[in-house]
Amino acid sequence: MTNQPDHPPDRAHVRTEHRNPRSMRLDTLSVADCAALINTEDHLVAPAVKVALPQLTALIQDIEPRFLAGGRLIYIGAGTSGRLGVLDASECPPTFQTDPSRIIAIIAGGDSALRTSSEGMEDDPLGAEPELSKLKLTKLDTLIAIAAGGTTPYPLGAIDSANRAGARTALLTCTPIANSAAHHTIFIDTGPELLTGSTRMKAGTATKLALNTITTTLMIRAGKAYENLMVDLRATNDKLRDRAARIITTLTDLDRPAALTLLDRADNSVKHAVLMHLRSLTLGQADARLTESQGVLRAALDA
């Protein structure tokens, strides 16, 4: 049966809308059994992400040269998908010292949708046009549309707009997509939700894992880490000063008081502090060497 003009599209075919046979008696479970079943379902998420690693890898490899050349990463979504994009983008500046303009998230309904539901906005395929127009996308930019069910008009329409602008595009979804306009499609098969259609659960967890993988790998490749330490850290509060001091003591022969003194001399920058101590440089000399090394501490130490 075809949809009537005033009827919503039939999404019965969407994988995330199917009923989960393992939770048919969900409303009869005790608290303990309910929590245990949720945990059992959650154990299916990481293996599903593992299956999608080839697609995630191909996407990150495509993003890397564009991002390092000055391009931006733009997330776009509605509801839970949009909120997860905003979360990941907002965590990059404090974690990696990225400029907030480099990793951007757009959510249907704007920032108010982070706290107040505005899912009705997701039905407009042209809803993101004003925000995308302001960004003036280029061929160096990458837009990742996040849509757990794969049918949301708002992020799907943004893919078309980004393609026309020459940007690279990707669709991150938890349901099979027969035809996608995006250059990359990442399908993470989390299956039907424990609570039918509630993609804030397994699909949301899988989305968070995928976004963590994309930005963390990209930042590591951009020189934001040395070994497994967050060296692109500017100590702006007590917690970060403590972490910075511990990183400096780990990478040098300094004790904690000396590390904190060095951190002050290095204008609270871990990279500068380590380079100053290990290569006997002034702050200005360390800054120049890091600039020559594109901010990569290992390369600056080896120069």
LUMROKE-429105 format. One record per residue (C-alpha): residue number from 1; residue in three letters; x, y, z. Coordinates in steps of 0.1 Angstrom, whole numbers. Example, Ala and Ser with C-alpha at 12.3 -4.5 7.8 and 13.67 -1.06 7.14 Angstrom:
2
+-----+-----+-------+-------+-------+
|   k |   r |  east | north |    up |
+-----+-----+-------+-------+-------+
|   1 | Ala |   123 |   -45 |    78 |
|   2 | Ser |   137 |   -11 |    71 |
+-----+-----+-------+-------+-------+
***
This chain:
303
+-----+-----+-------+-------+-------+
|   k |   r |  east | north |    up |
+-----+-----+-------+-------+-------+
|   1 | Met |     0 |     0 |     0 |
|   2 | Thr |    14 |    34 |    -9 |
|   3 | Asn |    15 |    62 |    16 |
|   4 | Gln |   -12 |    88 |    15 |
|   5 | Pro |     0 |   124 |    11 |
|   6 | Asp |   -10 |   132 |    47 |
|   7 | His |     4 |   100 |    62 |
|   8 | Pro |    39 |    95 |    75 |
|   9 | Pro |    62 |    72 |    55 |
|  10 | Asp |    60 |    35 |    65 |
|  11 | Arg |    92 |    26 |    82 |
|  12 | Ala |    83 |   -10 |    90 |
|  13 | His |   113 |   -22 |    69 |
|  14 | Val |   139 |    -3 |    90 |
|  15 | Arg |   160 |   -27 |   110 |
|  16 | Thr |   160 |    -5 |   141 |
|  17 | Glu |   122 |    -5 |   141 |
|  18 | His |   119 |   -43 |   142 |
|  19 | Arg |   109 |   -61 |   174 |
|  20 | Asn |   136 |   -79 |   193 |
|  21 | Pro |   127 |  -116 |   199 |
|  22 | Arg |   148 |  -117 |   230 |
|  23 | Ser |   127 |   -90 |   248 |
|  24 | Met |    91 |  -100 |   239 |
|  25 | Arg |    82 |  -103 |   276 |
|  26 | Leu |   101 |   -71 |   286 |
|  27 | Asp |    73 |   -57 |   306 |
|  28 | Thr |    71 |   -87 |   329 |
|  29 | Leu |   108 |   -88 |   339 |
|  30 | Ser |   121 |   -80 |   374 |
|  31 | Val |   145 |   -51 |   378 |
|  32 | Ala |   174 |   -75 |   380 |
|  33 | Asp |   163 |   -94 |   349 |
|  34 | Cys |   157 |   -62 |   330 |
|  35 | Ala |   191 |   -48 |   338 |
|  36 | Ala |   207 |   -81 |   329 |
|  37 | Leu |   190 |   -83 |   295 |
|  38 | Ile |   200 |   -47 |   287 |
|  39 | Asn |   236 |   -57 |   295 |
|  40 | Thr |   234 |   -88 |   274 |
|  41 | Glu |   222 |   -67 |   244 |
|  42 | Asp |   249 |   -41 |   250 |
|  43 | His |   275 |   -68 |   246 |
|  44 | Leu |   264 |   -71 |   209 |
|  45 | Val |   275 |   -35 |   202 |
|  46 | Ala |   313 |   -37 |   201 |
|  47 | Pro |   314 |   -68 |   178 |
|  48 | Ala |   290 |   -49 |   155 |
|  49 | Val |   314 |   -20 |   154 |
|  50 | Lys |   343 |   -43 |   147 |
|  51 | Val |   325 |   -56 |   116 |
|  52 | Ala |   322 |   -21 |   104 |
|  53 | Leu |   359 |   -12 |   109 |
|  54 | Pro |   369 |   -15 |    72 |
|  55 | Gln |   343 |    12 |    64 |
|  56 | Leu |   353 |    33 |    93 |
|  57 | Thr |   390 |    30 |    84 |
|  58 | Ala |   383 |    40 |    48 |
|  59 | Leu |   364 |    71 |    60 |
|  60 | Ile |   392 |    82 |    83 |
|  61 | Gln |   418 |    77 |    57 |
|  62 | Asp |   398 |    99 |    33 |
|  63 | Ile |   393 |   126 |    60 |
|  64 | Glu |   429 |   127 |    72 |
|  65 | Pro |   446 |   146 |    43 |
|  66 | Arg |   417 |   170 |    40 |
|  67 | Phe |   416 |   177 |    77 |
|  68 | Leu |   454 |   182 |    79 |
|  69 | Ala |   452 |   206 |    50 |
|  70 | Gly |   427 |   228 |    69 |
|  71 | Gly |   394 |   211 |    62 |
|  72 | Arg |   366 |   207 |    87 |
|  73 | Leu |   347 |   178 |   100 |
|  74 | Ile |   309 |   184 |   102 |
|  75 | Tyr |   285 |   162 |   120 |
|  76 | Ile |   247 |   165 |   113 |
|  77 | Gly |   218 |   147 |   127 |
|  78 | Ala |   185 |   149 |   146 |
|  79 | Gly |   174 |   136 |   180 |
|  80 | Thr |   197 |   112 |   196 |
|  81 | Ser |   220 |   110 |   166 |
|  82 | Gly |   223 |   148 |   165 |
|  83 | Arg |   230 |   150 |   202 |
|  84 | Leu |   258 |   124 |   200 |
|  85 | Gly |   274 |   145 |   172 |
|  86 | Val |   273 |   176 |   193 |
|  87 | Leu |   288 |   157 |   223 |
|  88 | Asp |   317 |   144 |   202 |
|  89 | Ala |   324 |   177 |   186 |
|  90 | Ser |   322 |   196 |   219 |
|  91 | Glu |   348 |   173 |   235 |
|  92 | Cys |   375 |   178 |   209 |
|  93 | Pro |   386 |   214 |   219 |
|  94 | Pro |   392 |   206 |   256 |
|  95 | Thr |   407 |   172 |   249 |
|  96 | Phe |   429 |   180 |   219 |
|  97 | Gln |   431 |   218 |   218 |
|  98 | Thr |   414 |   220 |   184 |
|  99 | Asp |   399 |   252 |   172 |
| 100 | Pro |   361 |   249 |   177 |
| 101 | Ser |   356 |   258 |   141 |
| 102 | Arg |   374 |   226 |   129 |
| 103 | Ile |   350 |   200 |   142 |
| 104 | Ile |   314 |   212 |   141 |
| 105 | Ala |   280 |   196 |   149 |
| 106 | Ile |   246 |   207 |   135 |
| 107 | Ile |   215 |   193 |   152 |
| 108 | Ala |   179 |   197 |   139 |
| 109 | Gly |   162 |   223 |   160 |
| 110 | Gly |   195 |   240 |   170 |
| 111 | Asp |   211 |   240 |   205 |
| 112 | Ser |   177 |   240 |   222 |
| 113 | Ala |   172 |   205 |   209 |
| 114 | Leu |   200 |   193 |   232 |
| 115 | Arg |   176 |   196 |   261 |
| 116 | Thr |   141 |   199 |   246 |
| 117 | Ser |   128 |   175 |   220 |
| 118 | Ser |   123 |   191 |   185 |
| 119 | Glu |   122 |   159 |   165 |
| 120 | Gly |    96 |   174 |   142 |
| 121 | Met |   124 |   194 |   126 |
| 122 | Glu |   140 |   163 |   113 |
| 123 | Asp |   114 |   158 |    86 |
| 124 | Asp |   127 |   188 |    65 |
| 125 | Pro |   153 |   177 |    40 |
| 126 | Leu |   163 |   213 |    35 |
| 127 | Gly |   163 |   221 |    72 |
| 128 | Ala |   201 |   223 |    74 |
| 129 | Glu |   205 |   246 |    44 |
| 130 | Pro |   209 |   279 |    64 |
| 131 | Glu |   236 |   264 |    86 |
| 132 | Leu |   254 |   247 |    57 |
| 133 | Ser |   253 |   279 |    37 |
| 134 | Lys |   270 |   298 |    66 |
| 135 | Leu |   298 |   272 |    66 |
| 136 | Lys |   306 |   277 |    29 |
| 137 | Leu |   317 |   241 |    24 |
| 138 | Thr |   347 |   233 |     3 |
| 139 | Lys |   364 |   202 |   -11 |
| 140 | Leu |   385 |   200 |    20 |
| 141 | Asp |   355 |   195 |    43 |
| 142 | Thr |   338 |   163 |    53 |
| 143 | Leu |   302 |   160 |    63 |
| 144 | Ile |   291 |   130 |    83 |
| 145 | Ala |   253 |   125 |    85 |
| 146 | Ile |   243 |   105 |   115 |
| 147 | Ala |   210 |    86 |   112 |
| 148 | Ala |   205 |    54 |   131 |
| 149 | Gly |   174 |    44 |   111 |
| 150 | Gly |   189 |    57 |    79 |
| 151 | Thr |   157 |    75 |    67 |
| 152 | Thr |   158 |   109 |    85 |
| 153 | Pro |   153 |   136 |    59 |
| 154 | Tyr |   172 |   163 |    77 |
| 155 | Pro |   207 |   147 |    76 |
| 156 | Leu |   200 |   129 |    43 |
| 157 | Gly |   192 |   162 |    27 |
| 158 | Ala |   224 |   177 |    41 |
| 159 | Ile |   244 |   150 |    22 |
| 160 | Asp |   230 |   162 |   -11 |
| 161 | Ser |   239 |   198 |    -2 |
| 162 | Ala |   274 |   189 |     8 |
| 163 | Asn |   279 |   168 |   -24 |
| 164 | Arg |   269 |   198 |   -45 |
| 165 | Ala |   295 |   219 |   -26 |
| 166 | Gly |   322 |   194 |   -34 |
| 167 | Ala |   327 |   182 |     2 |
| 168 | Arg |   332 |   145 |    10 |
| 169 | Thr |   302 |   129 |    26 |
| 170 | Ala |   295 |    99 |    48 |
| 171 | Leu |   264 |    83 |    63 |
| 172 | Leu |   266 |    66 |    97 |
| 173 | Thr |   237 |    43 |   103 |
| 174 | Cys |   225 |    12 |   121 |
| 175 | Thr |   202 |    -2 |    94 |
| 176 | Pro |   211 |   -15 |    59 |
| 177 | Ile |   209 |    12 |    31 |
| 178 | Ala |   203 |     1 |    -4 |
| 179 | Asn |   212 |    34 |   -21 |
| 180 | Ser |   231 |    62 |    -4 |
| 181 | Ala |   242 |    95 |   -20 |
| 182 | Ala |   272 |    97 |     4 |
| 183 | His |   307 |    88 |    -6 |
| 184 | His |   310 |    65 |    24 |
| 185 | Thr |   283 |    45 |    42 |
| 186 | Ile |   291 |    30 |    76 |
| 187 | Phe |   266 |     5 |    86 |
| 188 | Ile |   268 |    -9 |   121 |
| 189 | Asp |   244 |   -37 |   125 |
| 190 | Thr |   232 |   -35 |   161 |
| 191 | Gly |   199 |   -52 |   152 |
| 192 | Pro |   165 |   -45 |   168 |
| 193 | Glu |   165 |   -26 |   201 |
| 194 | Leu |   155 |   -42 |   234 |
| 195 | Leu |   128 |   -15 |   235 |
| 196 | Thr |   114 |   -14 |   200 |
| 197 | Gly |   126 |    16 |   181 |
| 198 | Ser |   146 |    32 |   210 |
| 199 | Thr |   178 |    39 |   191 |
| 200 | Arg |   192 |    58 |   221 |
| 201 | Met |   202 |    23 |   233 |
| 202 | Lys |   224 |     0 |   212 |
| 203 | Ala |   223 |    22 |   181 |
| 204 | Gly |   232 |    52 |   202 |
| 205 | Thr |   261 |    33 |   219 |
| 206 | Ala |   274 |    21 |   186 |
| 207 | Thr |   272 |    57 |   172 |
| 208 | Lys |   292 |    70 |   202 |
| 209 | Leu |   319 |    43 |   197 |
| 210 | Ala |   321 |    51 |   160 |
| 211 | Leu |   325 |    88 |   166 |
| 212 | Asn |   351 |    82 |   193 |
| 213 | Thr |   370 |    61 |   167 |
| 214 | Ile |   368 |    87 |   140 |
| 215 | Thr |   379 |   118 |   160 |
| 216 | Thr |   404 |   101 |   183 |
| 217 | Thr |   422 |    84 |   154 |
| 218 | Leu |   421 |   116 |   134 |
| 219 | Met |   436 |   136 |   163 |
| 220 | Ile |   463 |   110 |   169 |
| 221 | Arg |   473 |   112 |   132 |
| 222 | Ala |   473 |   150 |   136 |
| 223 | Gly |   500 |   148 |   163 |
| 224 | Lys |   478 |   153 |   193 |
| 225 | Ala |   493 |   124 |   212 |
| 226 | Tyr |   528 |   112 |   220 |
| 227 | Glu |   530 |    75 |   228 |
| 228 | Asn |   495 |    71 |   245 |
| 229 | Leu |   496 |   105 |   263 |
| 230 | Met |   475 |   136 |   255 |
| 231 | Val |   505 |   159 |   251 |
| 232 | Asp |   485 |   186 |   232 |
| 233 | Leu |   473 |   198 |   265 |
| 234 | Arg |   471 |   233 |   279 |
| 235 | Ala |   468 |   232 |   316 |
| 236 | Thr |   440 |   257 |   324 |
| 237 | Asn |   427 |   243 |   357 |
| 238 | Asp |   439 |   222 |   386 |
| 239 | Lys |   429 |   188 |   371 |
| 240 | Leu |   447 |   196 |   339 |
| 241 | Arg |   478 |   210 |   357 |
| 242 | Asp |   480 |   178 |   376 |
| 243 | Arg |   477 |   157 |   344 |
| 244 | Ala |   502 |   179 |   326 |
| 245 | Ala |   527 |   175 |   355 |
| 246 | Arg |   523 |   138 |   354 |
| 247 | Ile |   529 |   136 |   317 |
| 248 | Ile |   560 |   158 |   320 |
| 249 | Thr |   574 |   136 |   347 |
| 250 | Thr |   567 |   105 |   326 |
| 251 | Leu |   585 |   118 |   296 |
| 252 | Thr |   614 |   135 |   314 |
| 253 | Asp |   636 |   130 |   344 |
| 254 | Leu |   619 |   158 |   364 |
| 255 | Asp |   601 |   154 |   397 |
| 256 | Arg |   567 |   168 |   402 |
| 257 | Pro |   577 |   203 |   416 |
| 258 | Ala |   602 |   208 |   388 |
| 259 | Ala |   576 |   197 |   362 |
| 260 | Leu |   552 |   222 |   375 |
| 261 | Thr |   578 |   249 |   374 |
| 262 | Leu |   587 |   240 |   338 |
| 263 | Leu |   550 |   240 |   329 |
| 264 | Asp |   548 |   276 |   341 |
| 265 | Arg |   578 |   285 |   320 |
| 266 | Ala |   562 |   268 |   290 |
| 267 | Asp |   530 |   289 |   292 |
| 268 | Asn |   511 |   257 |   305 |
| 269 | Ser |   518 |   238 |   272 |
| 270 | Val |   529 |   202 |   277 |
| 271 | Lys |   544 |   199 |   243 |
| 272 | His |   565 |   230 |   247 |
| 273 | Ala |   576 |   219 |   282 |
| 274 | Val |   588 |   185 |   272 |
| 275 | Leu |   606 |   199 |   241 |
| 276 | Met |   622 |   227 |   262 |
| 277 | His |   636 |   202 |   287 |
| 278 | Leu |   647 |   174 |   265 |
| 279 | Arg |   663 |   196 |   239 |
| 280 | Ser |   675 |   225 |   261 |
| 281 | Leu |   654 |   251 |   242 |
| 282 | Thr |   638 |   283 |   252 |
| 283 | Leu |   600 |   287 |   249 |
| 284 | Gly |   605 |   306 |   216 |
| 285 | Gln |   628 |   280 |   202 |
| 286 | Ala |   605 |   252 |   212 |
| 287 | Asp |   576 |   270 |   196 |
| 288 | Ala |   595 |   275 |   163 |
| 289 | Arg |   605 |   238 |   162 |
| 290 | Leu |   569 |   227 |   168 |
| 291 | Thr |   557 |   250 |   141 |
| 292 | Glu |   582 |   235 |   117 |
| 293 | Ser |   571 |   200 |   127 |
| 294 | Gln |   534 |   208 |   122 |
| 295 | Gly |   528 |   205 |   159 |
| 296 | Val |   540 |   168 |   161 |
| 297 | Leu |   561 |   163 |   192 |
| 298 | Arg |   578 |   132 |   180 |
| 299 | Ala |   589 |   150 |   148 |
| 300 | Ala |   600 |   180 |   168 |
| 301 | Leu |   621 |   159 |   191 |
| 302 | Asp |   637 |   141 |   162 |
| 303 | Ala |   644 |   173 |   142 |
+-----+-----+-------+-------+-------+
***
